[in-house]
Amino acid sequence: MTNSLPDDAQVISATFNEQLLIGAAMIAVCVVIHGMGLFTIQRVLSGERMSKRFEKLRPLSVTGAGFTLIAVFAIIFIHFVEIWLFAFLYDYLGALHSFSEALYFSTISYATIGYSDASIHQEWRMVAALEGVVGIILLGWSTAFFVRILGRLEGDDGKRR
């Protein structure tokens, strides 16, 4: 991973207001994708066939563990789609050297990890900051959704939690 930034000639320039507008548009797109993704997962789980299976699922069984793993991967997939959208944007704008660098940068920004080994061109720092804001909100939304799903599983005493 290189810490140098692309030449100014290779980067699409933007004013601060344009960065805010693009960032707001990306936030809106991500929120819609996230909502649709979680809604789809919820619809699958609340279908008549699935709902009957789900009612008797014990969290500490092999089936319960498998269900949990599938739910985690489905939720993470939604986050990956959003991360990749930001990475495509950064790559299109020339804000980083390559798509792989844009994907890495987008991942650490979305998850608000903030390693200092990757930097975005100053023209697009505000978009990156907004990615961090929406990332933490959507990660929280996913966590709440996941806790709600797991709360529907039966405990060892046969009662719903």
C-alpha positions in Angstrom: 0.0 0.0 0.0 1.5 3.3 -1.0 1.0 6.4 1.1 1.7 8.8 -1.8 -1.3 10.4 -3.4 -2.2 10.7 -7.1 -1.0 13.7 -9.0 -3.5 16.6 -9.0 -3.8 16.3 -12.8 -5.3 12.8 -12.3 -7.9 13.7 -9.7 -11.3 15.2 -10.5 -11.5 18.3 -8.5 -14.5 19.4 -6.4 -15.5 22.3 -4.2 -16.4 21.7 -0.6 -20.1 22.0 -1.4 -19.8 19.5 -4.2 -18.1 17.1 -1.8 -21.0 17.5 0.6 -23.5 16.9 -2.1 -21.8 13.8 -3.4 -21.3 12.5 0.1 -25.0 13.1 0.9 -26.0 11.3 -2.3 -23.8 8.3 -1.3 -25.3 8.3 2.1 -28.8 8.2 0.6 -27.9 5.4 -1.7 -26.3 3.4 1.1 -29.3 3.9 3.4 -31.7 2.7 0.7 -29.5 -0.3 -0.1 -29.2 -1.1 3.5 -32.9 -0.8 4.3 -33.8 -2.9 1.2 -31.2 -5.6 2.2 -32.4 -5.8 5.8 -36.0 -5.8 4.6 -35.2 -8.7 2.3 -33.6 -10.7 5.0 -36.6 -10.0 7.3 -39.0 -11.1 4.5 -37.2 -14.3 4.0 -37.2 -15.1 7.7 -40.9 -14.2 8.2 -42.1 -16.3 5.3 -44.6 -18.9 6.4 -42.3 -21.9 5.8 -39.3 -20.2 7.3 -41.3 -18.8 10.2 -42.4 -22.2 11.5 -38.8 -23.5 11.3 -37.5 -20.3 13.0 -39.9 -20.7 15.9 -38.4 -24.0 17.0 -34.8 -23.1 16.3 -32.5 -23.3 19.4 -29.6 -20.9 19.3 -27.0 -23.4 20.7 -27.9 -26.2 18.2 -25.9 -26.9 15.0 -28.9 -25.6 13.0 -29.0 -22.5 15.2 -25.3 -21.9 14.7 -25.7 -22.4 10.9 -28.6 -19.9 10.9 -26.6 -17.4 12.8 -23.7 -17.8 10.4 -25.9 -17.3 7.4 -27.5 -14.2 9.0 -24.1 -12.7 9.7 -22.9 -13.3 6.1 -26.1 -11.9 4.7 -25.7 -8.7 6.7 -22.0 -8.4 5.9 -22.8 -8.8 2.2 -25.0 -5.7 2.4 -22.1 -3.8 4.0 -19.7 -5.0 1.3 -22.0 -3.7 -1.4 -21.9 -0.2 0.2 -18.1 -0.3 0.7 -17.6 -1.3 -2.9 -19.8 1.6 -4.1 -17.6 4.1 -2.2 -14.5 2.3 -3.6 -15.9 2.6 -7.2 -16.5 6.3 -6.5 -13.0 6.9 -5.2 -11.5 5.0 -8.2 -13.6 7.0 -10.7 -12.6 10.3 -9.1 -8.9 9.3 -9.2 -8.7 10.0 -5.4 -6.4 6.9 -4.9 -3.9 5.1 -7.1 -5.8 1.9 -7.9 -9.1 0.2 -7.3 -7.6 -2.2 -4.7 -6.3 0.8 -2.8 -9.7 2.5 -3.0 -11.4 -0.7 -1.8 -9.0 -0.9 1.2 -9.4 2.7 2.0 -13.2 2.5 1.7 -13.2 -0.5 4.1 -11.2 1.1 6.8 -13.2 4.4 6.4 -16.6 2.7 6.5 -15.7 0.7 9.6 -14.1 3.9 11.1 -10.8 2.0 11.7 -8.8 4.8 10.3 -5.4 3.2 9.8 -2.9 5.9 8.7 -1.3 3.7 6.0 -3.8 4.9 3.4 -4.7 8.4 2.5 -7.2 9.9 0.1 -6.5 13.0 -2.0 -7.4 16.2 -0.2 -10.0 17.0 -2.8 -12.2 14.1 -1.5 -11.5 14.0 2.2 -15.0 15.2 3.1 -16.6 12.3 1.2 -14.3 9.9 3.1 -15.4 11.4 6.4 -19.0 11.1 5.5 -18.4 7.5 4.6 -17.2 6.9 8.1 -20.3 8.6 9.5 -22.7 6.5 7.4 -20.7 3.4 8.0 -21.0 3.6 11.8 -24.7 4.3 11.6 -25.3 1.4 9.2 -23.2 -0.9 11.3 -25.3 0.0 14.3 -28.5 -0.6 12.4 -27.2 -4.0 11.4 -26.3 -4.8 15.0 -29.8 -3.9 16.2 -31.3 -6.0 13.5 -29.1 -8.9 14.3 -29.9 -8.7 18.0 -33.6 -8.6 17.2 -33.3 -11.7 15.0 -31.4 -13.6 17.7 -33.9 -12.5 20.3 -36.6 -14.4 18.4 -34.8 -17.8 18.9 -35.9 -20.1 21.6 -33.6 -20.6 24.6 -32.8 -24.0 26.1 -35.9 -23.8 28.3 -38.1 -23.6 25.2 -39.2 -20.0 25.8 -38.6 -17.2 23.3 -36.1 -14.7 24.4 
